[in-house]
Amino acid sequence: MSANVLLFLAVFVASAVEAVEALTIVLAVGVTRGWRSTLFGVAAATVALAAIVAILGPALSRIPISTLRLVIGALLLSFGLQWLRKAVLRAAGYRPLHDEGSIYARERQAASSAAPAAGAGVDWYSFTVAFKGVLLEGLEVAFIVVGFGSTQGRLDLAVVAAAAAIVVVVAAGMAVRGPLERVPENTLKFGVGVMLTSFGIFWGGEGAGVHWPGSDAAIFGVVAYVALVAVLLTRELRRRHPATVPAT
Amino acid sequence: MSRIRSFFRFWWDFVVGDDWRVAAGLVVAFAATWALAHHGHAAWWVLPLAAAILLVGSVTREARRTH
């Protein structure tokens, strides 16, 4: 397995997880209030995210590689530890699991109780909720795509991985005609947290002047190490306090 | 004013997240890595060790707060 395969997997899974969450919001608003304005909101957010990737990606490739790796590595490490922290707490029962079904029901309730659209024009409630949902869920993915792609010199591969994930999630959403409740979101987030943390350590270290034992192959050792720490931490927390917090 | 505050709040949450100590610890870890590497010492172990310590510390603090 090469570093490019790891890159593809990390971006694909991170994008899929965020796409599942965005899909829940978009479906709830679209089903409740109609699709026209909702899809305008999705399209506007998609254009904004594509612009971020299109502008930031080439711009970052002009920065010296060691500086780029230091900055991107530090950001990925910060994101990764945030993802991992939440995933460990959820897996150990200290935080509620993400439940797309109840989020969907809540969003539908909010959408039906909001003021109705005025006339035949744009329904600004649907537009704004869909726009914000897609933009906020997609922003971290855009940074992950740009960060992984430009640091590894494979922006094309990162974009393809993100696009493939979105296509798969949207197709699955259309097939089940509802939120994707059966997706093991926390397990995927755990995996993404491990990957972001590992690449953050690896690239951030290189940017700071580290020479890794085993050169590029060290990334596999770092991934295994981070996964082991996270799994052992989860087991220890479960052992100390086997708590279960209901899903929200 | 509240829009400016919201803007900075968003970026703070985005980059730093729920636990500022993790971000502060990362700054120290990167500085230590850079200093060791630029003085000719092996520095590859600093970030993996720091990431583990920061993760365990942050998760343990949150778990204690919860129970």
Interface residues (C-beta under 8 A of the other chain):
Chain A: L70 A74 L75 L77 S78 L81 Q82 L84 R85 V88 L89 A92 Y94 R95 L139 E140 T197 G200 I201 G204 G205 A208 G209 V210 H211 W212 P213 A218 V222 Y225 V226 V229 A230 L233 L237 R240 H241 A243
Chain B: F14 V15 V16 G17 D18 D19 V22 A23 L26 F30 T33 W34 A37 H38 A43 W44 V46 L47 P48 A51 A52 L54 L55 V56 S58 V59 E62 A63 T66 H67
